[in-house]
Amino acid sequence: MCSCSTSAETTSQSITDGRDYVVTGMTCQPCATKVTSAVQQVDGVTGVSVDLATGRLTVSGDAADSEIQGAVTGAGYQISNV
């Protein structure tokens, strides 16, 4: 988590056929960017979308759930399946 001011912007592209997760601890756009960057580095991920306002993370590709969850927790945030 960071101490940045809160912003309700959305980052990354829109994904229509991905897996959804809920990420807690994101409080600002730099937080959302950090989560996006971490997940994009996971092998098998082809797309990432983070909606800061809802805390929703959508990921497309064939990466394992455990790898995606590990990337998010490694970045300092909590994640759960929708």
Steps between C-alpha positions, in 0.01 A plus 500: 500500500613856447417835649400664172176690462202305373407512133224312319664461161511180297823371355593266215284367219149361525481119507179318419599134547729485801500377857394746769655559840450751779812685613500686830750757616514705179439863592624697200597483134866412577370202702292381205799545269718295737245214498470519120877488453540207739230292331623583148832335589335162571563244225181425311327833572384664178293786641445684828233748599475668842201705609614701800147614589371143545826327587440258215789335316425320173766278347498317168735226390589155628704593809424301814286667766775436755753690286267798461422501870870476583579800281233712669597402853867547410414855398354557848125457446236243593312305232201268492289342229169667418 
